[in-house]
Amino acid sequence: MSAAGAAFRAEYACSEGCDFRASLLDVVYRCPKCEGLLEVRHDVTALKAVPAREWKQRFESRFGSARLPDASGVWGKREWALPELPVEDIVSLGEGRVPLKPLPRMASELGLAALDLKECGVSPTGSFKDWGMTVLVSAVKHMRARGVPLRAVACASTGDTSAALSAYCAAAGIPAVVFLPRDKVSLAQLVQPISNGARVLSLDTDFDGCMRLVQAVTADKGLYLANSMNSLRIEGQKMVAVELCQDLGWEPPDWVVIPGGNLGNASALGKGFELMRELGLISRRPRIAVAQAQRANPLAQAFRGGFRELVPMQAGSTLASAIQIGNPVSFKRAVRILKAFDGVVEEATESELSNAAARADREGTFTCPQTGVALAALEKLVAQGVIAKGSRVAVISTAHGLKFADFKVGYHRGALADVTSRYANPPVQLPANLDAVRGALADLG
């Protein structure tokens, strides 16, 4: 079978400007000259040979397919991901093509022209990590088929990465190893890699400690690193930006708000917007806001200091556990994107993120605490006048709220520490009595 996009090419290049180049089949994550992270660099001249109108038509025609790989929101745009990958090596679970949920009441209350939630948690393993993991695991399958001696794929995780890695590796028949910080992920996140047959290492440390260990272990070239410092992940995650613009008729919003932990997602969406702009599918960049939990806010602190340096921190315990990261690997990449997109960084307290999530749920969503951070940051940026009234805003919802059921239950019971539950809606306890039931319903419209 022919390659997914035989006329197009891509390779690794140093993101810091060195002249280092490598094949995407090489087991390499950093530039050997400067230790900078690598990026996948496409042959943009070849991509430009296809008119923007044709790219839009091609993507639109695949978007309605019921069969993989076209039914994937990533592989339906495969020329922009791994163009030389044979179709038979694609490992897809049907990721992408997720809803763009309007929040009209919240938009009206904030004075926005539009507020849309890109619900990336409506995905095979319940988070946006599926978009990048399908690309990485497909590449590993291809490398193993070509004789590259990879025994397993490994990652450090706050929960969602491990779920995605284990599911895609299970589908491909590739062993997976995940490093989790003990007692710092939800039960729903923990059970996913266990169910998919991954080797789960529950370590007495935080995410940053897990990250240090997995980088040391994957110095063994037989173990492949699956964290977002591996730029193959970025190639899938950038398709969130492409799909968002496709949802909006190829007109980007004025602002995109993204929860920020290890900062790979901010880097990825920026890369997606840049590629669309370079190829003529959109005419302008949106502005980008990265949102962090106040207790894990190294990027916010750097932003206030003019991005002069990253000061790693010991991330404090936060309800937004998936972004409880004090030393983000993709800091430099994210800063470059923020500067190019006239971006800002805002943070949210535990009470702010919890109430923002609950407020959005009142419009039919079921938002995770990380999305709550983004929504709370949006509220603050509008109040500050940074995001102007009348703006069109998209918020990236990174995971499904069902992964954080304890967070939801605790909120509505009023049992979360440091949180005042403004929208609490606990069950009404009643005797099994018709008059009592009628009394409880008397105030309904």
C-alpha positions as CSV (number, residue, x, y, z in Angstrom):
1,M,0.0,0.0,0.0
2,S,1.2,3.5,-0.8
3,A,2.3,6.0,1.8
4,A,-0.3,8.4,3.3
5,G,1.1,11.4,1.4
6,A,3.9,10.2,-0.8
7,A,4.5,13.6,-2.4
8,F,5.2,15.2,0.9
9,R,8.1,15.0,3.3
10,A,9.0,15.8,6.9
11,E,12.0,15.4,9.2
12,Y,13.3,16.4,12.6
13,A,15.0,19.7,13.0
14,C,16.3,21.6,16.1
15,S,13.8,24.0,17.4
16,E,16.5,26.3,18.7
17,G,18.0,27.0,15.2
18,C,20.9,24.6,15.0
19,D,21.5,22.9,11.6
20,F,20.7,19.4,13.1
21,R,18.4,17.2,11.0
22,A,17.3,13.6,11.5
23,S,14.9,11.1,10.1
24,L,11.5,10.6,11.8
25,L,12.6,7.0,12.2
26,D,15.5,7.9,14.4
27,V,15.1,7.5,18.2
28,V,16.0,11.1,19.2
29,Y,14.2,13.8,21.2
30,R,16.7,16.6,21.7
31,C,19.3,18.3,19.5
32,P,22.7,16.6,20.2
33,K,24.4,20.0,19.7
34,C,22.4,22.3,22.0
35,E,20.0,20.0,23.9
36,G,17.1,21.9,22.5
37,L,13.8,20.1,21.8
38,L,13.3,19.0,18.2
39,E,10.3,19.8,16.0
40,V,8.9,18.0,13.0
41,R,9.6,20.2,10.0
42,H,7.5,19.7,6.9
43,D,8.4,20.5,3.3
44,V,6.1,23.6,3.2
45,T,7.0,24.3,-0.5
46,A,5.5,21.0,-1.4
47,L,2.4,21.6,0.7
48,K,2.0,25.1,-0.9
49,A,1.8,23.4,-4.3
50,V,-1.7,22.4,-3.3
51,P,-4.0,25.5,-3.3
52,A,-5.7,26.4,0.0
53,R,-9.1,25.8,-1.6
54,E,-8.1,22.3,-2.4
55,W,-6.8,21.5,1.1
56,K,-10.1,22.7,2.5
57,Q,-12.1,20.6,0.1
58,R,-9.9,17.5,0.8
59,F,-10.3,17.9,4.5
60,E,-14.0,18.5,4.3
61,S,-14.6,15.5,2.1
62,R,-12.8,13.2,4.5
63,F,-14.5,14.7,7.6
64,G,-17.8,13.0,6.7
65,S,-16.3,9.5,6.3
66,A,-17.5,6.7,8.5
67,R,-14.4,4.6,8.0
68,L,-10.8,4.9,9.3
69,P,-8.4,6.5,8.6
70,D,-10.4,9.3,7.1
71,A,-12.9,9.2,10.0
72,S,-10.0,10.3,12.3
73,G,-9.7,14.0,12.9
74,V,-6.0,13.5,12.7
75,W,-5.5,11.1,9.8
76,G,-8.1,12.8,7.7
77,K,-5.4,15.5,7.5
78,R,-2.5,13.0,7.3
79,E,-0.4,15.0,4.8
80,W,0.1,17.5,7.6
81,A,1.0,14.9,10.2
82,L,3.3,12.1,9.1
83,P,3.1,12.3,5.3
84,E,5.4,9.3,4.6
85,L,3.7,6.9,6.9
86,P,2.2,3.9,5.1
87,V,-1.6,3.7,5.7
88,E,-1.3,0.2,7.0
89,D,0.8,1.4,9.9
90,I,-1.8,4.0,11.1
91,V,-3.0,3.1,14.6
92,S,-6.3,5.0,15.1
93,L,-9.2,4.7,17.6
94,G,-11.3,7.3,15.9
95,E,-9.8,10.3,17.6
96,G,-10.7,13.9,16.8
97,R,-13.9,15.2,15.2
98,V,-15.1,16.3,18.6
99,P,-17.9,18.7,19.3
100,L,-17.6,22.5,19.3
101,K,-20.1,23.3,22.1
102,P,-21.5,26.9,22.2
103,L,-22.0,28.4,25.7
104,P,-24.4,31.2,24.7
105,R,-25.5,32.1,28.3
106,M,-22.0,32.5,29.6
107,A,-21.0,34.4,26.4
108,S,-23.9,36.8,27.0
109,E,-23.1,37.3,30.7
110,L,-19.5,38.1,29.8
111,G,-20.4,40.3,26.9
112,L,-18.8,38.1,24.3
113,A,-20.0,37.7,20.7
114,A,-19.4,34.0,20.9
115,L,-17.9,31.5,23.4
116,D,-17.3,27.9,22.2
117,L,-15.9,24.9,24.0
118,K,-13.8,22.5,21.9
119,E,-14.6,19.3,23.7
120,C,-11.5,17.3,23.3
121,G,-12.5,15.0,26.1
122,V,-15.2,13.5,23.8
123,S,-12.5,11.1,22.5
124,P,-11.6,7.4,22.8
125,T,-9.7,7.7,26.1
126,G,-11.4,10.9,27.3
127,S,-8.7,13.6,26.6
128,F,-6.9,15.6,24.0
129,K,-3.9,13.3,24.5
130,D,-5.4,10.9,21.9
131,W,-4.7,13.4,19.1
132,G,-0.9,13.2,19.7
133,M,-0.7,9.6,20.8
134,T,-2.2,8.2,17.6
135,V,0.7,9.8,15.6
136,L,3.4,8.7,18.0
137,V,2.2,5.1,18.3
138,S,1.7,4.9,14.6
139,A,5.3,6.0,14.1
140,V,6.5,3.3,16.6
141,K,4.5,0.6,14.8
142,H,6.2,1.7,11.5
143,M,9.6,1.8,13.1
144,R,9.2,-1.7,14.6
145,A,8.0,-3.0,11.2
146,R,11.2,-1.5,9.7
147,G,13.4,-3.4,12.2
148,V,14.1,-0.6,14.7
149,P,14.5,-2.6,18.0
150,L,11.9,-0.8,20.2
151,R,10.8,-3.1,23.1
152,A,8.2,-0.8,24.6
153,V,6.9,2.8,24.8
154,A,7.1,4.7,28.1
155,C,5.7,7.9,29.6
156,A,5.4,9.9,32.7
157,S,1.9,11.1,33.3
158,T,-0.6,12.9,35.5
159,G,-3.2,10.5,34.2
160,D,-4.4,11.4,30.7
161,T,-1.2,10.6,28.8
162,S,-0.9,7.2,30.4
163,A,-4.5,6.4,29.4
164,A,-3.9,7.4,25.8
165,L,-0.5,5.7,25.5
166,S,-1.8,2.4,27.0
167,A,-4.9,2.3,24.7
168,Y,-3.1,3.0,21.5
169,C,-0.3,0.6,22.4
170,A,-2.9,-2.1,23.2
171,A,-4.5,-1.5,19.8
172,A,-1.1,-1.9,18.1
173,G,0.1,-4.8,20.2
174,I,3.1,-2.8,21.6
175,P,4.1,-3.0,25.3
176,A,3.5,0.2,27.2
177,V,5.1,1.4,30.5
178,V,3.6,4.3,32.5
179,F,5.1,6.2,35.4
180,L,2.4,7.7,37.7
181,P,2.8,9.9,40.8
182,R,1.2,7.8,43.6
183,D,-2.1,9.1,44.9
184,K,-2.0,12.1,42.6
185,V,-4.3,10.9,39.7
186,S,-8.0,10.1,39.8
187,L,-9.2,6.5,40.1
188,A,-10.7,6.8,36.6
189,Q,-7.3,7.8,35.2
190,L,-5.5,5.1,37.0
191,V,-7.7,2.3,35.9
192,Q,-7.4,3.0,32.2
193,P,-3.7,2.0,31.7
194,I,-4.3,-1.0,34.1
195,S,-7.2,-2.1,32.0
196,N,-5.3,-1.8,28.7
197,G,-2.5,-4.0,30.0
198,A,0.3,-1.4,30.5
199,R,3.1,-1.9,33.0
200,V,2.0,0.7,35.6
201,L,4.7,2.1,38.0
202,S,3.1,4.1,40.8
203,L,6.0,6.2,42.2
204,D,6.3,8.1,45.5
205,T,6.9,11.4,43.8
206,D,5.1,14.1,41.7
207,F,4.9,14.4,38.0
208,D,8.2,16.2,37.7
209,G,9.9,13.4,39.6
210,C,8.3,10.8,37.2
211,M,9.4,12.9,34.3
212,R,13.0,12.8,35.4
213,L,12.9,9.1,35.9
214,V,11.3,8.3,32.5
215,Q,13.9,10.5,30.7
216,A,16.7,8.6,32.4
217,V,15.1,5.2,31.6
218,T,14.5,6.0,28.0
219,A,18.2,6.8,27.5
220,D,18.0,3.1,26.7
221,K,17.2,3.3,22.9
222,G,15.0,0.2,23.2
223,L,12.4,2.2,25.3
224,Y,10.7,4.9,23.3
225,L,9.7,8.2,25.1
226,A,6.1,9.2,24.6
227,N,5.9,12.5,26.5
228,S,5.2,15.8,24.7
229,M,8.9,16.6,24.6
230,N,8.7,14.0,21.7
231,S,7.6,16.2,18.9
232,L,5.6,13.5,17.1
233,R,3.0,14.2,19.8
234,I,2.8,17.8,18.7
235,E,2.0,16.8,15.1
236,G,-1.3,15.2,16.2
237,Q,-2.2,17.8,18.8
238,K,-1.8,20.7,16.3
239,M,-4.8,19.2,14.5
240,V,-7.0,20.6,17.3
241,A,-6.3,24.0,15.9
242,V,-7.0,22.9,12.3
243,E,-10.3,21.2,13.3
244,L,-11.3,24.3,15.3
245,C,-10.9,26.5,12.3
246,Q,-12.7,24.0,10.1
247,D,-15.6,24.0,12.6
248,L,-15.8,27.8,12.3
249,G,-15.8,27.9,8.5
250,W,-12.0,28.5,8.3
251,E,-12.3,31.7,10.3
252,P,-10.3,31.6,13.5
253,P,-11.7,33.0,16.7
254,D,-10.3,36.2,18.1
255,W,-8.9,34.4,21.2
256,V,-8.1,30.8,22.1
257,V,-7.8,29.9,25.8
258,I,-5.7,26.8,26.6
259,P,-5.1,25.1,29.9
260,G,-1.3,24.9,30.5
261,G,0.7,22.2,32.3
262,N,3.7,20.8,30.5
263,L,2.8,23.3,27.7
264,G,2.9,20.9,24.8
265,N,-0.7,21.8,23.9
266,A,-0.1,25.5,23.6
267,S,2.9,24.8,21.4
268,A,0.9,22.4,19.3
269,L,-2.1,24.6,18.7
270,G,0.2,27.5,17.8
271,K,2.0,25.3,15.3
272,G,-1.4,24.4,13.7
273,F,-2.5,28.0,13.4
274,E,0.9,28.9,11.9
275,L,0.7,26.2,9.3
276,M,-2.8,27.1,8.2
277,R,-1.7,30.7,7.9
278,E,1.3,29.9,5.9
279,L,-0.7,27.7,3.5
280,G,-3.4,30.3,3.1
281,L,-6.3,28.5,4.8
282,I,-6.7,31.3,7.4
283,S,-5.6,35.0,7.0
284,R,-4.7,35.9,10.5
285,R,-3.6,34.5,13.9
286,P,-5.9,34.4,16.9
287,R,-4.5,35.6,20.1
288,I,-3.7,32.9,22.6
289,A,-4.2,32.8,26.4
290,V,-2.6,30.0,28.5
291,A,-4.3,29.3,31.8
292,Q,-2.6,27.8,34.8
293,A,-3.7,26.8,38.3
294,Q,-2.4,29.3,40.8
295,R,-0.7,26.4,42.7
296,A,1.2,25.3,39.6
297,N,1.9,28.5,37.7
298,P,5.6,28.6,36.6
299,L,4.6,30.0,33.2
300,A,2.4,32.7,34.8
301,Q,5.3,33.7,37.0
302,A,7.6,33.9,34.0
303,F,5.0,35.9,32.0
304,R,4.9,38.5,34.8
305,G,8.7,38.7,34.6
306,G,8.7,39.3,30.8
307,F,9.5,35.6,30.1
308,R,13.2,36.3,31.0
309,E,13.5,32.8,32.6
310,L,11.6,29.8,33.8
311,V,12.0,29.2,37.5
312,P,10.9,25.6,38.2
313,M,8.7,25.2,41.2
314,Q,7.4,22.5,43.5
315,A,3.8,22.4,42.2
316,G,1.3,22.5,44.9
317,S,-1.7,20.2,45.3
318,T,-4.5,21.4,43.0
319,L,-7.8,20.1,41.8
320,A,-6.5,20.6,38.3
321,S,-4.2,17.6,38.8
322,A,-3.5,17.0,35.1
323,I,-1.7,20.4,35.0
324,Q,0.0,20.1,38.4
325,I,3.5,20.5,36.8
326,G,6.2,22.8,38.1
327,N,8.9,22.3,35.5
328,P,7.2,22.3,32.0
329,V,9.3,20.6,29.3
330,S,7.8,22.7,26.5
331,F,8.4,26.1,28.2
332,K,10.6,27.5,25.4
333,R,8.3,26.3,22.6
334,A,5.3,27.8,24.4
335,V,7.0,31.1,25.0
336,R,7.8,31.4,21.3
337,I,4.2,30.8,20.4
338,L,2.9,33.2,23.0
339,K,5.2,35.9,21.7
340,A,4.2,35.3,18.0
341,F,0.5,35.3,18.9
342,D,0.6,38.4,21.2
343,G,-0.4,36.0,23.9
344,V,-1.0,36.3,27.7
345,V,-1.0,34.0,30.7
346,E,-3.5,34.0,33.5
347,E,-4.0,31.8,36.6
348,A,-7.0,30.6,38.6
349,T,-7.5,29.8,42.3
350,E,-9.1,26.5,43.4
351,S,-12.4,28.3,44.1
352,E,-12.3,30.2,40.7
353,L,-11.6,27.1,38.6
354,S,-14.3,25.0,40.4
355,N,-17.0,27.6,40.0
356,A,-16.1,28.3,36.4
357,A,-16.4,24.6,35.6
358,A,-19.8,24.4,37.4
359,R,-21.0,27.5,35.6
360,A,-20.2,25.9,32.2
361,D,-21.9,22.6,33.3
362,R,-25.2,24.6,33.7
363,E,-25.1,24.8,29.8
364,G,-24.9,21.0,29.2
365,T,-21.2,20.4,29.4
366,F,-19.4,18.2,32.0
367,T,-16.1,20.0,32.3
368,C,-12.9,18.8,33.9
369,P,-11.0,20.9,36.4
370,Q,-8.4,21.8,33.9
371,T,-11.0,23.3,31.6
372,G,-12.3,25.1,34.7
373,V,-8.9,26.8,34.9
374,A,-9.3,28.0,31.3
375,L,-12.8,29.2,31.9
376,A,-11.9,31.0,35.1
377,A,-8.9,32.7,33.3
378,L,-11.3,33.8,30.6
379,E,-13.6,35.4,33.1
380,K,-10.7,37.3,34.7
381,L,-9.2,38.4,31.3
382,V,-12.6,39.8,30.3
383,A,-13.0,41.6,33.6
384,Q,-9.5,43.1,33.1
385,G,-10.3,44.3,29.6
386,V,-7.6,42.1,28.1
387,I,-10.2,40.2,26.1
388,A,-12.5,42.9,24.8
389,K,-16.2,42.8,24.9
390,G,-17.6,41.5,21.6
391,S,-14.8,39.1,21.1
392,R,-15.2,35.6,19.7
393,V,-13.5,33.1,22.0
394,A,-12.8,29.4,21.9
395,V,-11.8,27.4,25.0
396,I,-9.9,24.1,24.7
397,S,-11.6,21.6,27.0
398,T,-8.8,19.0,27.5
399,A,-10.6,16.1,29.2
400,H,-14.0,14.7,30.0
401,G,-15.4,15.5,33.4
402,L,-16.2,11.8,34.0
403,K,-12.5,11.3,34.7
404,F,-12.9,13.6,37.7
405,A,-16.2,12.4,39.3
406,D,-14.9,13.0,42.8
407,F,-14.2,16.6,42.0
408,K,-17.8,17.0,40.8
409,V,-19.3,15.2,43.8
410,G,-17.2,17.1,46.2
411,Y,-18.1,20.5,44.6
412,H,-21.9,19.9,44.9
413,R,-21.5,18.6,48.4
414,G,-19.6,21.7,49.4
415,A,-16.7,19.4,50.5
416,L,-13.8,20.7,48.5
417,A,-11.0,22.4,50.5
418,D,-10.5,26.1,49.7
419,V,-13.6,26.2,47.5
420,T,-16.9,28.1,48.0
421,S,-19.4,26.3,45.8
422,R,-21.4,29.1,44.2
423,Y,-23.4,26.7,42.0
424,A,-23.8,23.8,44.3
425,N,-26.8,21.6,43.5
426,P,-27.0,18.8,46.0
427,P,-29.9,16.3,45.9
428,V,-33.0,17.2,47.9
429,Q,-33.5,14.7,50.7
430,L,-37.3,14.0,51.1
431,P,-39.5,11.3,52.5
432,A,-41.3,9.1,50.0
433,N,-44.4,11.3,50.3
434,L,-46.4,12.9,47.4
435,D,-47.1,16.2,49.2
436,A,-43.4,16.5,50.0
437,V,-42.5,15.9,46.4
438,R,-45.0,18.4,45.1
439,G,-43.7,21.0,47.6
440,A,-40.2,20.5,46.3
441,L,-41.4,21.1,42.7
442,A,-43.6,24.1,43.4
443,D,-41.1,26.7,42.4
444,L,-40.4,25.2,38.9
445,G,-41.4,27.5,36.0
